[in-house]
């Protein structure tokens, strides 16, 4: 391996690490607020990428009908809860289950956008509401369950979403047009415009999330919920709405990741699972609690994958996932163990 090859591998590792960083941030956010290890996070990536591919092929994404079906189920569940005497926040319900799905349907079926940015906006409107809708259907009824039960639900939901992805999009892979076709040669290294777009959008999202949690009331409410859910509820913070918002942000981050990665690799209905797992490894490096450590873990995963693909491409996935073993071992030695019930 010479210096030029090493620099190319580092570049690939940084680009891949940027996508894994977004996955890790979403997983840490969801787990901190709701205690859910959200295994289906990668499905948002695949859904967004395949929906954009359908739009660029001149078709209406079939994912729209899944979104409308989820919205209808949520409305039915909320009506049943109200008839049983439960308090229902209809403002948030109508926002997630009516307003955003109708906006997505309007853009996809009526406006039929042709510009890249408008298509991206339509995909974001299509995928983002799925987060809170899935939370209300699968996780909110089990908000007080143990982490193990929530994990089992996540596995079941992942399998269901992968099956739905196969049903709606088929087994064929797709690749979308790049946001930028520019290329530059810097000291013998080729830098693509799409790579810079990935890095720029990732940096903007990371900075945006930092400002959101540090400077806004809603972000501080989410932090309070993550630190002490009971205390946040006693202070008047609606923890159920915190779950909605955390899943919406996770879906948004997953959709953006799908739009960014689709031009550089072929996406299949089940591709998101591996991407999500590598993001999970990065989140584990951060203890599912620290955003900076999760970002560092994502860059580590990206570099490990890149160099492993050069030295032992057949075992690169094994090497990446093996990273979780020493991390868990180290944390088991340095972390105070607390029973889940406590």
C-alpha positions in Angstrom: 0.0 0.0 0.0 1.4 3.4 -1.0 0.5 6.8 0.3 -2.0 7.6 -2.5 -3.9 4.4 -1.9 -3.9 5.1 1.9 -5.3 8.6 1.3 -8.0 7.2 -1.0 -9.0 4.8 1.7 -9.1 7.5 4.3 -11.3 9.6 2.0 -13.7 6.6 1.6 -13.7 6.0 5.3 -14.6 9.6 6.0 -17.5 9.6 3.5 -18.9 6.3 4.9 -18.3 7.4 8.5 -20.4 10.6 7.8 -23.4 8.4 7.0 -22.8 6.1 10.0 -22.5 9.2 12.1 -26.0 10.3 11.1 -27.3 6.8 11.9 -25.5 6.8 15.3 -26.9 10.2 16.2 -30.5 9.1 15.4 -30.1 5.9 17.5 -28.6 7.7 20.5 -31.4 10.3 20.3 -34.2 7.7 20.2 -32.7 5.6 22.9 -32.0 8.5 25.2 -35.6 9.8 25.1 -37.6 6.5 24.8 -35.2 3.7 25.8 -35.9 2.1 22.4 -33.0 0.5 20.5 -34.4 1.4 17.2 -33.2 -1.4 14.9 -35.4 -0.3 11.9 -33.5 3.0 11.6 -31.9 1.7 8.5 -35.2 1.1 6.8 -35.8 4.9 6.6 -32.5 5.1 4.6 -33.7 2.4 2.1 -37.2 3.9 1.8 -36.0 7.4 1.1 -33.4 6.2 -1.5 -35.9 3.9 -3.3 -38.6 6.6 -3.2 -36.2 9.1 -4.8 -35.3 6.5 -7.5 -39.0 6.0 -8.2 -39.5 9.8 -8.6 -36.5 10.0 -11.0 -38.0 7.2 -13.0 -41.2 9.2 -13.4 -43.2 7.0 -11.1 -45.2 7.8 -7.9 -43.4 6.1 -4.9 -45.6 3.3 -3.7 -44.4 4.2 -0.2 -47.1 6.9 -0.2 -49.8 4.3 0.3 -47.9 2.8 3.2 -47.8 6.2 4.8 -51.5 6.8 4.3 -52.2 3.4 5.7 -50.1 4.1 8.8 -51.9 7.4 9.2 -55.3 5.8 9.0 -54.3 3.2 11.6 -53.1 5.9 14.0 -56.4 7.8 13.7 -58.4 4.7 14.4 -56.2 3.9 17.5 -56.6 7.4 18.8 -60.3 7.2 18.4 -60.4 3.9 20.3 -58.3 5.4 23.1 -60.6 8.4 23.4 -63.7 6.2 23.6 -62.0 4.3 26.4 -61.5 7.5 28.4 -57.8 8.2 27.5 -56.7 11.8 26.9 -55.8 12.3 23.3 -53.8 15.3 22.0 -55.6 15.8 18.7 -53.4 18.7 17.6 -50.2 16.6 17.4 -52.2 13.6 16.0 -53.7 15.6 13.2 -50.2 17.1 12.4 -48.5 13.7 12.1 -51.4 11.7 10.7 -53.3 14.2 8.5 -51.3 17.3 7.6 -47.9 15.9 6.7 -49.3 12.9 4.8 -51.7 15.2 2.9 -48.8 17.5 2.0 -46.8 14.5 0.8 -49.7 13.3 -1.3 -50.2 16.8 -2.7 -46.6 17.0 -3.8 -46.3 13.5 -5.2 -49.7 13.2 -6.9 -50.6 16.8 -7.9 -47.5 18.9 -8.1 -45.2 16.0 -9.3 -41.9 17.9 -8.8 -39.2 17.7 -11.3 -36.4 19.7 -9.7 -34.0 17.7 -7.5 -34.5 19.8 -4.4 -38.3 19.7 -4.6 -38.1 15.9 -5.1 -35.9 15.7 -2.0 -38.4 17.7 -0.1 -41.2 15.4 -1.2 -39.3 12.4 -0.1 -38.6 14.0 3.3 -42.3 14.7 3.7 -43.0 11.1 2.8 -40.6 9.4 5.2 -40.5 11.8 8.2 -44.1 11.2 9.4 -43.5 7.5 9.5 -41.3 7.9 12.6 -43.9 9.2 15.0 -46.7 7.1 13.4 -44.6 3.9 14.0 -43.9 5.1 17.5 -47.6 5.6 18.3 -48.5 2.2 16.9 -45.7 0.0 18.2 -43.9 1.7 21.1 -46.2 4.1 22.9 -48.5 1.4 24.3 -45.3 -0.2 25.8 -43.7 3.0 27.1 -43.3 1.5 30.6 -41.9 -1.9 29.4 -38.4 -3.1 29.9 -35.6 -2.4 27.4 -35.6 -6.1 26.5 -39.3 -6.1 25.5 -38.8 -2.9 23.5 -35.9 -4.5 21.7 -38.0 -7.5 20.8 -40.6 -5.1 19.4 -37.9 -3.4 17.4 -36.8 -6.7 15.9 -40.4 -7.6 14.9 -40.9 -4.1 13.5 -37.7 -4.4 11.5 -38.8 -7.7 9.9 -42.2 -6.2 9.1 -40.7 -3.1 7.5 -38.2 -5.1 5.4 -41.1 -7.3 4.1 -43.1 -4.2 3.2 -40.0 -2.7 1.5 -39.8 -5.9 -0.7 -43.5 -5.7 -1.4 -43.6 -2.0 -2.4 -40.2 -1.7 -4.2 -39.3 -5.2 -5.3 -36.0 -7.0 -5.2 -34.2 -4.9 -7.8 -31.7 -2.3 -6.6 -31.7 1.3 -7.6 -29.3 4.2 -7.7 -30.2 7.9 -8.0 -28.7 10.9 -9.7 -26.0 12.7 -7.8 -26.7 16.1 -6.3 -23.4 17.3 -7.9 -21.5 15.8 -10.8 -18.4 17.9 -10.3 -15.0 16.4 -9.8 -11.6 17.8 -8.8 -8.1 16.4 -8.9 -6.2 17.4 -5.8 -2.6 16.2 -5.6 -3.6 13.0 -7.5 -6.7 12.4 -5.4 -10.1 12.6 -7.1 -12.7 14.5 -5.0 -16.3 14.2 -6.2 -18.9 16.9 -5.6 -21.3 14.3 -4.2 -18.7 13.5 -1.5 -18.6 17.2 -0.5 -22.4 17.3 -0.4 -22.4 14.3 2.0 -19.8 15.9 4.2 -21.5 19.3 4.1 -25.0 18.1 4.8 -23.7 15.8 7.6 -21.9 18.7 9.2 -24.9 21.0 8.9 -27.2 18.4 10.6 -24.7 17.8 13.4 -24.4 21.6 14.0 -28.2 21.9 13.7 -28.8 19.2 16.3 -26.3 20.8 18.7 -28.0 24.2 18.4 -31.5 22.5 18.7 -30.6 20.8 21.9 -28.6 23.7 23.4 -30.6 26.8 22.4 -34.3 25.8 22.0 -36.9 25.1 24.6 -38.1 21.9 22.7 -34.5 20.6 22.5 -34.0 21.2 26.2 -37.3 19.4 27.0 -36.0 16.4 25.0 -32.7 16.5 27.0 -34.7 16.6 30.2 -36.8 13.7 29.1 -33.6 11.7 28.3 -32.0 12.5 31.7 -35.1 11.8 33.9 -38.3 10.8 32.3 -40.4 10.9 35.5 -38.9 14.2 36.6 -39.6 15.7 33.2 -43.2 14.5 33.4 -43.5 16.1 36.9 -42.2 19.4 35.5 -45.0 19.4 32.9 -43.1 18.2 29.9 -45.3 15.9 27.7 -43.1 12.9 27.4 -45.4 11.2 24.9 -44.9 14.1 22.5 -41.1 13.8 23.2 -41.3 10.3 21.8 -43.1 11.6 18.7 -40.5 14.3 18.1 -37.5 12.0 18.7 -38.8 9.4 16.2 -39.6 12.2 13.7 -36.0 13.5 14.0 -34.7 9.9 13.6 -36.9 9.4 10.5 -35.8 12.7 9.0 -32.1 11.9 9.6 -32.6 8.5 8.0 -34.3 10.0 5.0 -31.5 12.5 4.5 -29.0 9.7 4.8 -30.8 7.7 2.1 -30.8 10.7 -0.2 -27.1 11.2 0.3 -26.0 7.7 -0.1 -28.2 6.6 -3.0 -26.1 8.3 -5.7 -22.9 6.5 -4.6 -24.1 2.9 -4.0 -26.9 0.7 -5.2 -29.7 0.5 -2.7 -31.9 -2.5 -2.2 -35.0 -3.0 0.0 -32.8 -4.5 2.7 -29.7 -2.4 2.3 -30.6 -0.2 5.2 -30.2 -3.0 7.8 -26.4 -3.2 7.4 -26.1 0.6 7.3 -28.2 0.8 10.5 -26.1 -1.9 12.2 -22.9 0.0 11.5 -24.4 3.1 12.9 -25.4 1.0 15.9 -21.8 -0.1 16.4 -20.8 3.6 16.4 -23.6 4.4 18.9 -22.4 1.6 21.2 -18.9 3.2 21.2 -20.7 6.3 22.6 -22.6 4.1 25.1 -25.9 5.0 23.5 -25.7 8.2 25.4 -22.8 10.4 24.2 -23.2 12.2 20.9 -19.5 13.2 20.5 -18.4 9.7 21.2 -20.9 8.3 18.8 -19.5 10.7 16.1 -16.0 9.5 16.9 -17.2 5.9 16.8 -18.8 6.4 13.3 -15.5 7.8 11.9 -13.7 4.8 13.5 -16.2 2.4 11.9 -15.8 4.1 8.5 -12.0 3.9 8.6 -12.0 0.3 9.8 -14.4 -0.7 7.0 -12.4 1.1 4.3 -9.0 -0.4 5.2 -10.6 -3.8 5.8 -12.1 -3.7 2.3 -8.5 -3.3 1.0 -6.7 -5.9 3.1 -9.5 -8.5 3.6 -12.6 -7.5 1.6 -14.3 -10.8 2.3 -14.1 -10.2 6.0 -14.7 -6.5 6.2 -18.2 -6.8 7.7 -16.9 -9.3 10.3 -14.1 -6.9 11.3 -16.5 -4.0 11.6 -19.0 -5.9 13.8 -16.2 -7.4 15.8 -15.3 -3.9 17.0 -18.3 -4.1 19.3 -16.8 -6.9 21.4 -13.8 -4.9 22.9 -16.0 -1.9 23.3 -18.6 -3.8 25.3 -15.8 -5.5 27.3 -14.2 -2.2 28.2 -17.6 -0.7 29.2 -18.5 -3.7 31.3 -15.3 -3.0 33.3 -15.8 0.7 33.7 -19.5 1.2 34.0 -21.6 0.8 37.2 -24.2 -1.9 36.6 -27.8 -1.0 37.4 -30.7 -3.4 37.1 -33.3 -2.2 34.5 -36.1 -2.2 37.1 -34.1 0.3 39.2 
